[in-house]
Amino acid sequence: MVKNPIPLAPEICREPRRRKLLPIISLFVVAPLLAPVVKDAIVLCYAQWCEMLGTPVSVRTPTLDAIGERIESVRSECWYHVSSRFQRVPWNPRVVLPIAIVIMAVAMIMLRL
C-alpha cells in the first residue's frame, strides 16, 4: 500500500483583491433609503414595550402605512386583472382537467430535479 504525502500547506497563491469601494458606496446609498423604515420599526418596538409595561402610547408610522397601502393597491390591481381573465373563460372540464394534470406533472418533475 502506497501512502501519499500529506501536504502541510496548500498552494499559496494570491487571492484576487476584492473591490471594497462598491460595498461602502452601496452602504451609503441604502442606509438613507432604509432609515425611515427602520425608524418606524423602532417606534413600533418601543410602543409595544411601553404597552407591556402598562403605559399607553399612540404610534404613528407614516412610512410603514404608506408601504402597506401601496402593497394593498398592487394586490387589488393584480387580483382585478387576474380574476377578469378567468371570469371570461368558459370552464370546460374536458380541457381544464388535462391541463391541470400536465401542469402538476411538470411541477413534480421540476421538484425532483
N, C-alpha and C positions, 0 to 999 in steps of 0.2 A: 504494500500500500504506500503510495507516494503522498507525502504531506506537502502541501503548497505553503510557501512562506506567508506569514501574516504581515500585511503592511502596517507599519507603525503610524504612518500619517498618510492621509490621502494626498493625491497630487495637489500641490499647491499652485494655484493659478489665480490671478487677479479676477475678482468678480467685476462685471461692468458697473460703473458708477450709476447709481440711481439719481434721477433728477429730483432734487429736493425743493426746487423752486415751485414746481407745479402744486404739490400739496399745500404749501404755505399760501400761495395765491388763492387756491380754492377755499382754504380755511377763512381767509379774509373776505371772500365773496359770499360763502354760505352762512357764516356766523351772523352777519347783519340781517340776512333774509329770514333766518330761523329765530331771531331774537324775540319778535312779538309772540310767536307760538310758545316759546319756552317761558316767557313771562306769564302768559295766561295759564300755562300748566302749573307754574309755581304758585300763582294766586289760587288756583283751584285746590292744590295740595294744602296750602296754608289754611284755606277756608274749611276744608274737611277736618284738619286737626283742631281748629277752633271749635267746630261743631262737636267734635268728640269730647272736647274739654268743657263744653257747656256754654260757650259764648256764641250767640247767633251772629252770623256775618252775611252780608249781602255781597255777592260776587258779580262782577261784570267782566265778561270775556269777549270783547268785540271781534277779535281775530278768530277765535275758535267758532263763534257764532256765524261769522261770515263764511268760514270754511264749511261748516255744516249746512248752511243754506245753499252754497254752491254745489255741494255733493248731492243734496236733495233735488235741486233743479236738474242736474245732469241725470240722476236716476230716473226722474219723471219723464224727461225727454227721451231717454233710451227706451223706457217702458212703452211710451206712446208709439215710437217708431217701430219697435219690435212687435208689439201687440197689433198694430194696424196691419202689418204684413200677414199675420196669421189669421186675422178675422176675415179677410177677404178670400182666403184659400178654402175651397171645399175639401173637407177631410174625408177621403175615401180610404177605408181600412185596407183595401187590397193594395193600395200604393204605400200608405204610411207605415204599416207594419213591416213589410220587407225592407224599406229604407231604414227604419229604426233598428232592425236586426243587423243589417250590414254595418251601420254606424257603430253599434255596440260591439260587433266582432272586430272591427278595425281598432276601436279603443282598447279592447282586451289584448289584441296583438301588440299594440303600441306599449301597453303596460308591461308586457312580457319582455320586450326588447331592452 
